[in-house]
Structures are given as C-alpha cells and as structure tokens.
C-alpha cells in the first residue's frame, strides 16, 4: 500500500508540471549577469531555452520567481561556479521552462523574446521529451509491468510517435535560427536514464524491470537520433550527452540522475539530472564552444 501511495503522489506531481507550465512560461524569467571575477563584465548575450532538463529541475536551489517552470540556480546555463554564463563571461537570459514542448518553445520562449534573441551571441536548447509525453511513459512504467509491449503495440506506438517529431523539431530549430541570426546555437540531447548493468539490487528495479529500463534507454536513443537529424536539417549544432553520462545513470554508484534512493528528492525531480548532471552538461558545452 505504501508503494502505491508513493507512486500515486509521483504520478500526480509529475503531471502537475504539464498542467501549469504554459502559465509560468508566459511570464517569469531569470536574467543573470555571469562574468569571471578577473575580467570586466560583458555585454554579450547568452540565452538558455528548453524544457525541464534545461531549466535545471532536479538540481535544487529553485528560483522562486520562476514558478512552475522550476528554474534552478544550479542549471548548466547560470550556475555561478561552472555555468556557461560565468565560464564565457556572458549575460544570461534564462527562459527554459519545465514542461516545454516545441509548440511552447516557439510561442513562449522564442516569439516572446525575439528582441533579445536577435542580439544573442550564444543560444542553448534542450527540447523534445515532452512532445512524446516521456514523463507519462515513465509514470506508466512505474505503475505497470511490461510497459515495453504496451507502448510498442499501441495504435500509434511510442517508436512511431518519436519518429513523427522530426518536422516539429526541425521547424522549431529553423524558427530559432531565424530569430537569433548572430548566435551560435547548440541543441543538446538527453542522457540514458538507467545503468542496466548488474542493477538487480537497485531500488528502481523494484518498480521498473531491467528489460523495461533497456527499452526506455532505447527510446531515449531514438529520440536523440530524431533531435540530431532535425538539428542537422535546420543547420544548427547538436551535442550528444550520453557518453558523458555513461556510468552515471540511475543505479550507478555516482549517479547524476535523480532516483528514489535520495530521501531529499521531491517526486517531480525523479529522472532528471542533479547538480552533478547539470555540471556535466556545462562541461560538454564548454568543450564544444570554439571562441
């Protein structure tokens, strides 16, 4: 009974983001001046767009004014120690919002901030997971066994739903490129969620069997492939993060993704990068930027 209650709370909490996110994404945002203490403040602009992975959900220290967008001070874009703004001496505007889809990315992040985007030197974006309701897929797999067969045999399978996102993603990336003509634009992918090697004793395996974890990792890979192809079509940069996160997924000794095994985690933080994961995103970006 206790497990059922826990899962029910998780299901309600995770879905509450998607009910509320358009309200919050329409308004609040965080502007931050990030500069190296040994240099003068810069006037060059960096804009961080995307969904909960870009907002920093799971990394704690949330910005109260961001509402249900749940933007974190530890997000890879604005963290004072390792963030992109601080590392490259940029002024950051932080519009990423938990629950964002390609539709709300364009409507609430790109179209509402075109004046900033046209002056931006750098733009990062993580998007796509909410287009296929990946959090709902995870919630279903927590509640039900054999979710692989369920999502593979639906009238519109998860695989087909992922493949069908190419046009929406490519269109969103082209819209962003037109809105930010001077910027280097980097689209970042998603990490695999589960370390499926020797994790029978892992807490999450009591809820999602290893074969189902492998299936969910496969769907992440498929989504990343579609996102990468869409970025290529729109002539913007794509950065994979799966290699950097390898050995740090859920059920790893040093996990960079939140699971049940940390009592301090709130339910909506599950399956999202913690502060270490956000730092990994920042390091990937730092290696890619050539200035």
N, C-alpha and C positions, 0 to 999 in steps of 0.2 A: 504493500500500500504506500509506504514512504517513497519508493522509487516512482510509482505512478504519479504521486503528488509533485515530486521534483520535476518530472518530465512535463507534466501539465503546466507548471509555472514557467518552465523554459519555453514551451510552445507559445504560450500567451505573450511572454516577454519579447521573444524574437519577432513575433508578428506585429507587436505594437509599433515597432520602428517603421514598418511599411505602411501602417495606417497614418502615421503622423508626419512622415518625413517631408512631404511636399509643403506643409505649413511652415516648417522651420527653414527649409532650404530657400524659401521665397524671401527670407528676411535676413536674419543674423549672419554675420561672418566675422572672422577674426583677422585683423590686419596686424602684422608684426614686422618690426624692423630687425633684421638679423645681420649683424656685422661682427667681424673679428675685432677684438678689443685692441689689437695692434695696428688697425687700419682705420681710415676715415669712413663714416657711414656712406653707403652707396645710394644712388638714386635709381639704380636699375631694378626692374620689377620681375618678380617670380610669382607665378600663380599656380596654386595647388587645387586640382579639381578631382572629382570622382566620388566613390561610394565609401562605405564604412572602412575598407582597408586603407583608403587614402585619408579618411578623417581621423584614423587612429583609434577607432573603437577596439577595446581590449587592452590598450596601453595605459589606462588610468589617467588621472590628473585632467579631468574634462573641463573645458571652458564653459562656464555656466551660461554665458550669453548665447551659446550655440544651440541651446535647447535640445530637441531630439536628434539633431544632426550629430551630437556626441563627438565633437572635435576634441582631440587630446593635445595637451601641451607637449606630449612626447611623440607626436606624429613625425614621420621622417622629414616632413617639409619644414617644420618650425622649431623642433627641439633645440634648445639653446646650446647644447653640447655638440651633437652630431648632425643636426638638421641641415638641410640644403641651403636655407637662407643664411645661416651662420657660416657655413663652410665656404660659400662663394660670395659672401658679403653682398647680399641682395635684400631688398624689401619684399617681404612675402605677403601675399593676399591669399587667404585660406578659405576657399569656398566649398571644399569637399563636404559631402553630407551623407550620413548613414542612410541606406535605403535607396540611393540614387540609381536610376536606370538611364539608358541612353536618352530617353524622352525627357526626363527631368534634368539630366546633364545639359542638354541643349537649352531647355526652357528656363531653368532656374539658375544655372551656373554660367553658361556661355552667353546667352542672349541678354541676360540682366547685367552682365559686366563687360560688355564689348569695349567700353571706353578704356578700361584697364587692360584688357587683352590686347588691344591694338598697340599698346606701348610695352608689352611684356618682352623680356629677353628669354625667359625660360617658362615652360608650362609642363607640368606633370599631370597624368590622369590614370586612374585605375577604375575600370568600368566593365560591366558585362554580367557579373554574377547574379544581380537582381533581375536582369532580363529573363533569366530562366528559373527564377524563384529558388535559387540554390539553398537558401536558408530553410525554405519549406521542405525541400528534398531532405535536408539533414534532419529536420524535425520529424518527418515521416519515418526516416530510417531509425531514429531513436525509439519511436513508438512501436515499430513493426519489424518483424523478421522478413528476410528475403526481399528487401526493397529493390534489389537489382532486377529481379523478374518483374516486379510491379512496374517500375519505370521503363523497362525495356519493352514491355508488352502493351503499354497504353496505346490508345489510338494514335496519339502523337507522342512518340517516345521521347525521353529526355535527350537521347542522341540527336534525333531529328530537330528537336527544339533548339538545341545548341547550334547545330549547323545552320539553322534558319536565321541566326542572329547576325550573319555576316553583313547583310545590307544595312541593317540599323547601325551597327558599329562603324562601318566604313563611312556612312553618311554623317554620323556624329563627328568622326575624326576629320572629315573634309570640312565640315562646318567650323570646327575648332581651328583648323589651319587657315581658313579664310578670315576668321576673327582675330587671329594672332599671327599676322604675316611676317613679323620680325623675329618671332620666337623659335627657339629650338623646342620641339615638342617631343616628349617621351611618354609612351604608353607602357605601363608596367603590368606584368601578368600576375597570376595568383600562385601561391605555393601549394604543393600537395599538403593535405591536412594530416595524413596519417603515416606513421612509420609502421609498416606492416611486417617487419622482421622481428620474430621472437617476442611478440607483444601479448601473448595469451593472458598474462597476469595484469595487463594494463587495465585500469578502471573503465576506459571507454569500450573495451572489448566485451564488457558485460552487457552493453547496450547495442553495439554495432559489431557484428562478427567480422573477422578478418577479411573474408571474401567480399563482404559488403564495403569494407574500407578500401579494398583494392579497386572495386567498382567506382567508388566515389573519387578516388585518385585518378582513375582513367577518365572520368567525366571532367575533372579539372584540367587534365592534359588536353582533352578535346576542345574545351572552351578556350584554353590558352592558344591553341592552334588557330581557332577561328579569329580570335582577337589579333593575333600576329598577322594573319593574312589580310584582315581589314586594315590594320595599320600600314602594311605594305601597299595596299591599294590606294590609301589616302596619302602615301608618301610622307609618313611620319615615323619616328623611331619606335621600335618595340624592344623591351628588355625583359628577358625571362628571369624569374627568381627561383625556379625550382632547384637548380644546382646549389645555390647559396643556402637554401633552407634544408638541403639534404642532411639527414641526421639530426634535425632539429624540429621534426614534425611532432604531432601529438604521439605520445608513448615513447619518445626519445628521452634519454637521461637529462639532456639540457634542451627542453622544448621551448621553441619560440612561438608556439601557438597555444592558446588557452584551451584547457580541458576541464574535467571535473576534479582533477587532482589538486587544485589550488582552492582552498576554502574562501580566499578573498575574492575570487571571481564572481561577478554577478552574472546572471544567466545569459544576458544578451551579449556578453563578452566571449562566450564559447565559440570555438572555431575561428577566432580572429587572432592576429599577431599580438603578442605582448610587446613591452618596450624593447626587448631584445630583437624581436622580429621587425619592429619599426626601424631600429638601428641598422638591421641588415638591408632593408630597402634603401636607406640613406647611403650605405656603403656601395651598393650596386649602382646607384645614381652617380656617386662621386667618381667611380671608375669609368663611367660612360661619358661623362661630360668632358669635352675637349675644348678648353678655352685657353 
